[in-house]
Amino acid sequence: MHSIDNSKTSIGGISAARVAELRETESEVFRKARPKSAAKVGNGLPGFFGGVPMHWMKDWPTPFPILVDSARGAGITDIDGNRLDDFCLGDTGSMFGHSPPPVARAIRRQAGRGLTYMLPSEDALAIGPLLQERFGLPFWQIATTATDANRFALRVARAVTGREKILVFNGCYHGSVDETMVRLVDGKPVNRPGLAGEFRDLTRTAKVIEFNDISALEAALKDKDVACVIAEPVLTNSCMVLADAGYHDALRRLTRAAGTLLLIDETHTISTGPGGYTRKYGLDPDLFVLGKPIAGGVPASVWGMSDEVATRYADYNRTKEPGYSGMGTTLSANPLQFATMRATLEEVMTEENYARMDKLARRLDAGLSAAIERNRLPWHVARVGARVEFICAPGPLRNGAEAETAHAPELEAAIHVALVNRGVLIAPFHNMMLISPATKAAQVDRLIAAFGAVAAKLAA
């Protein structure tokens, strides 16, 4: 048996030995700064399977989860008193900052009026027109997560087309929707590796192709058996992949020609602007989904449909056999969601806030890019509005396969812990950094400086 010489193994242009050394030294710094957290959660949170309330909390690369005491604006304070500039922002759930004042006021106001009663409130009267005006589609429904909203929208697509298959892009992210849990491996569609308890062949009802490949899209649609294409306007949650010029035009043209519906999921790309990527770049989807930040951090999502889809779905409902549709959950469309969603749409997701977010995101993009160039690292930065990612590989990336190859988990984990020790929190899984309306220029500058220091340490 031969041991691997880490000094000669490279990760993202950095020797594996140097990456491992950084991770080890920074992890020790992390532990020393958090004695209270180490005592309380160092061996796991009591009573929870795996020591965490949700399994992905173990995926943070820190030695143990940060035990949060409070969060406000664009900052988090842990129980040891360490304050972090927060650029993760709940992986988009708190994209507009922690407890935006209008949302906090709405929660306090609604708390005394009841939290759920399966009936609309007066806030619901305002939300429908707000969604129509903001996102362009005429008919809407409320759900609790983007996963729920995507599932329900895909059910409608199948109902009105009479088709079974769904088309997804390799490397996509749409929550835990079953049909999207497929990947291309050596060019062949397979169930996504690692699915727990999944015994079905998901590729039976889902086709998977690479993003930005117009020929593959045309071939996948030619049999006219695809009910819906579900797409992020920009691939996210792995390494960011931007659409080629003209790709979205081709996507819309080819889906229409095939009688296939187009669902645009803006849950991560709402960072683009007040109406998302869809409004800014003139996309014309049949179905639209937005979750995570739509209610300022309160669990909520929305899904909308075009007039044509709504008409076809109404016709379908008149002819289908009676019975439960299998869509909807009891706590969806509750008055707390209405109150916080209205506050978010009216007072938080404003043109002024987005302009400020975009300006600071450009500053962050330029600062990170300069640090990468200064240290001669084979990395790049990608951005969609207020969402910025550094990628430890050359770019730009064009599809999910390239994004998977570019992902460098060991290196990214070491950088993440090092940034936490310098007072900065970024998203743990894909190096994502969000600018919120509450983010200050000084926080952006601290992130740039911290990233530059870590990059220099790795490149030395």
Residue, then its C-alpha position, 0 to 999 in steps of 0.5 A: m500500500h502506498s501513501i498519498d503525498n499530499s505535498k504533490t496533490s493539488i486542490g484548486g491550485i493549492s497543495a492538499a497539505r497546505v489546505a489540510e494545515l489551514r483547516e487544522t489550525e483554523s479549526e483550533v482557533f475556532r474551538k478556543a474562541r467558543p468554549k461555551s458552545a463547545a461545552k453545549v454542542g461540541n458532542g451534539l445537541p441532546g435529544f436530536f438524531g445525529g446531534v442536530p435538529m436538521h441533518w444539514m447542520k452537520d455539513w457546516p465545516t466548522p468543528f461544531p455548529i455555531l450556537v446562535d444567541s441572536a441575529r439582527g440586520a446583517g450580523i449574527t452573535d453566538i453564545d460566546g459573544n463572537r459577532l459575525d458579519d453574515f453573508c450567508l443570511g440563512d442561505t437566502g431565507s434571510m436575504f433581506g436581513h434578519s428580522p427586517p423592521p417591517v416584517a418584525r412589526a407584522i409578526r407582532r401585530q398578527a401574533g395577537r390575532g391568531l396564527t392559523y385558521m384556514l381562512p384568509s385575512e385582509d392582508a390576503l386581499a393585498i397580496g394577490p395584486l402585489l404578486q400580479e404586479r411584481f412577477g407578471l402572472p395573473f393567478w397565484q397560490i401560497a405554499t410553505t416551502a419552495t419544494d412544496a410550490n414546485r411539487f404543486a406546480l409540476r402536478v398542474a403541468r402534468a394535469v393540463t398537458g396529460r404528459e408524465k415526464i419532467l425535464v431538469f438540468n444536471g446540477c439543478y437545485h429545486g429543494s427536495v422535489d423528487e423529479t429533480m433528484v437526478r444527475l448525469v454520470d458519464g452522460k447517462p441519467v441516474n438517481r442523484p447519489g446519496l438519496a436516502g431510502e429512494f428505491r424508485d428509478l426517478t429517471r423513468t419520469a424525469k429527463v436530465i440534460e446539461f444547462n446551456d446545451i440547446s441541441a440537447l434541449e431540442a432532442a429531449l423535447k422532440d418526442k413531445d412527452v415532456a409536461c414541463v421544464i423546471a429551470e433556475p434562470v442561473l444554476t445555483n447551489s453548487c457552483m454558479v453557472l450563468a446562462d449563455a446569451g440567447y439560451h433563455d430565448a431558445l428555451r422558451r421557443l423550444t418549449r412552446a414548439a413542443g407544447t411543454l410548459l416552462l417553470i422558472d424557479e426564482t428561489h435563489t435568483i430573486s437576488t437579481g431584482p425586485g421581480g427576479y431574473t424573470r422581470k429583469y431579463g424579460l422571461d415569459p414562464d408558464l409557471f413561476v415559483l419563489g420561496k425562502p425570502i418572500a416573507g422575510g424569513v417566515p416560512a412561505s412560498v408562492w407559485g403562479m400560473s399564466d392565464e392559459v395554464a389557469t384556464r386549462y387547469a380550471d377545465y381539468n378540474r371540472t372534468k376530473e373525478p372528485g376527491y382530494s387533489g393531493m396538493g396543499t398543506t394545512l399550515s399553508a396560506n396562514p395569516l402570519q404568512f399573509a402579514t409578513m409577505r405583505a410587509t416584505l413585498e410592500e416595504v422590503m423588496t423595494e427598488e431602492n433596497y435592490a439598488r443598494m444591494d446591487k451596488l455593494a455586490r459589485r464592490l464585493d465582486a471586484g474586491l474578491s476578483a482583485a484578491i484572486e488576481r493578486n495572488r495568481l489563483p486559478w479561481h473566479v467570481a460569479r454574480v447574479g444581482a446581490r448574490v456573489e460566489f467565489i469558485c476555486a476553479p477557472g471560469p466561467l462555467r457552462n453546465g452542471a458537469e463543469a460545476e461539479t468538477a469545479h467544486a473543491p470541498e476540502l479547500e472550500a471548507a478550510i476557507h470557510v472556517a478561516l473566514v469565520n475566525r476573521g469575523v465573516l460567515i458565508a454559505p457553507f455548501h457553495n461559497m455563496m455570499l449575499i448582500s442584504p439591505a442591512t449590509k454595510a459597506a464596512q462589512v463588505d470591506r471586511l469580507i474582502a480583506a479577510f478573503g484576501a488574507v486567507a488567499a494570500k496565506l494559501a498562495a504563499 
